[in-house]
């Protein structure tokens, strides 16, 4: 997968200089909330990201997290995720489409605990729906579906804070399995186009407690 990502990045960099954009960020969060659960055992986490995007819609993302505490997946504390995908407006902006493949890995893990996952997202105005599907050695895993709506865009009023709500569901693998869900909201305050402050509230159907996280992101 790493070779595939590097190959795509090389092709993108080989295109005309004006056709490729690079963006990145570094950040901090008081908790690493992922699909309604904490992947840092309720502790703080630091993260960084980098993205290469071509005018055609092809892109490569790399995301790094340190402070991971997720025994269900690994004993390591550093997570590195690679994504290759394609994102484009379709039908003269009628709706947006984003499809791709992500490899979730853990730095220093001697076991092969990496997980490959496909995603497909359709967006229209303030709303979007994304489907995730684990493939490969974990192909029997259930799909995860999440939808979100930006309340700020929906009411079409200029506000200093962008507020969105989301609802996700881990679909049952077997007919007698129960569906696991999570839902919540995210509020984000932009800082002069150079970063943002954010607050996330999340509730998981298997957890009686509500999870909160406060974060800051600096863009470059």
Steps between C-alpha positions, in 0.01 A plus 500: 500500500783738584653434156164574335466829688856603413436411135186712483677787677786480248257515208325801655828678562604426144201691369507874436612693809178699521285186493611361837422656837651410835336569835564381852423554864609423855262475791412406853185343648404418856367161379525297179134423424455261208152383401365556847782333694823635646823375341714676761325374814367849569847657494647776286640434156715685246458463126629616165387465141619562146306501173595510133208580269498513121263708286360176359359413843761240598651542845731340757454551874728404790378535861711442810383466863709461813349414836286211374381257769277253320571144625231353277723577200862532616745548786665792318436866576555644151258464210582575136223498240550518123220590259482514120182622340309709252274795588306705247181696450267317261236639267618861499504508877175306544666285767845407628661157478796363699623141472823351633698242691658543844760283672494539879840402646675518838865608516732239650242223508671169426165337432306559179222701661456737207145529369398593146175688445310634200280809523248675283341837578221693328439861601230747409498850643531483881453121520714197427486122544808275514523120490814321629576135430792297637658277233773237480574287804213660691244477222241352737485826693182708481462818301484833679266770370501860623308807395552861603330836447650845547242699692689819415467440124144377538369823651708704252606752759853626552618379840845507662457137605430213260271244665425157353318191625572138408354150539692180429413131503713185500286259300449144636719222361248226574120512496481467877766765575396836641572821317747725684450875459661828595387859464602848605605844388812697408549875544796668331628857519738613224811701587576736210515212249811369677336251730200424717376428849255213529272322742357151442225323692433134428269232641548129428213256537716259705616772741284676756736798515524784252852560365640851459810627323655846456762557232709753312633470144763713326506490120798553272 
